[in-house]
Structures are given as C-alpha cells and as structure tokens.
C-alpha cells in the first residue's frame, strides 16, 4: 500500500492503526503498574517499552509501505523530539512511579489535556469554546470520580513534582510536534 494512498481501504487501515495506537497508549498504565510492582528502574522499563514499540512501529511501516524515516527537512527535529523531549517525559513519569501508586501517578498525569488546552489558549493557538470547557469539565470530573471512588491512591510530594514535570514536558512534546 502506498503511503499517499487515499482509498477507502487505506483510510480504514489508518483508522485501525489509530485505534491500535490509542489502545497501546492506554496499556501504558498497565505496563506502568507492572513496573511499579516489580520495582524496575526507569532505564530498564523505558528500554523495554521503547524497544518493543520501535520493533512494532518498524513492522507497521514495512507492512504498510510507508517511509521508515521522516521527510528530509524534519529528521533532526523528529529525532530530537523523540530522543530528548519524549525520553525526558517518560523518565520523569517512571520516576514518579517510584514515589506513588500507578493509579495516583496516572490520575495526575491524565490532567495533561487540560494543561495543553490552557497552554494553547495562552499561546493564542485556540480560543475558549463551550465544547472545550465542557470536555475539560468532564475530564476533571471523571478524574474526581476515580479519585474519590477509586482504590488505594498514594503519592509523595516528590512523586507529584515528577509527574507534574512529566505533564509539562509532555505538553512541550505535543505542542512542538
């Protein structure tokens, strides 16, 4: 399949790959829980996570006939974004796991959409709209329901600093990419 293919089949494949990516992102918390339970050091956990993800991504690119590298003018930026920024985000996230339960870390981390929305408004990228405010209110209330009715949530002040740093770096990653 050609990377420039806009056929219904290509669009369905893109949808399936998008859903698979979203599910894989969701599995990050399950992986994080295992990491926390087994006391894996962040470098070990990240090596496993990025190694498996890299092999899977390479396989998807080969099978779908897509280029293995970003376009020429974007390669250095893409590499720096991944190696420096995303690695820093992941490292601080896993460091937070050493100072709190996976549930507490995830609950705080998933405030990132609200932080990104506020950053976009402050940067003038978007303006407040009723649906954005509603989505953020639903997200925050959903987190509150989990926090109030959830299981054991515990995190130290150091863990909060690490997870908030992770959110800030992730926002830079999202806005820059």
Steps between C-alpha positions, in 0.01 A plus 500: 500500500636840404543760777318756282206264439170668589276206414226380735718198582792725597274720712361191680853378564594843639195485727593152624859612561374810685277284723787258563725793591242637743462157660876467528517841666234384744707189574780728618328516838485120524868485413570776752318306769717195433812717503402648835410160647824337383715804591663520157738792466379765254782432248410129491128569467553759229739274309237226492218740412683684224666184366167320457332814362784554252480145366120523468518838326765375260280201416196720436702734277640211295164320466317818398776614264554827678838673522725391786634852554332839528534736200849647455439839658329351806739220602718684749201665666311168522801322648562775755131509589496127564842443649513811717148622572297177504777314682506773766120477536507123534790507744326746730179295476681183605684686775158607630405131516781450749327749731132412464250239391446456128139611547601826669768576242263426211220702654722807527665443161170481316442864584728570202216572251381783723854635529545483123167676442594780740845529338341522154269778619791688659707460182209622288476171310135459596225686679271375771189337358206353687583146385863536615390618843244216516762241398743626762226504766409140413864394510558662838176360642591155367835522678323613817264201485799266465685677782205491737373153419824339388727263679815579691650829381825616654777726379775699671577865435802390296272278291267793436796710384615223264154443352437875460838530327393212276180689412693819421749318277220305330326830424817627335515174301139527384513870417834471320398198297 
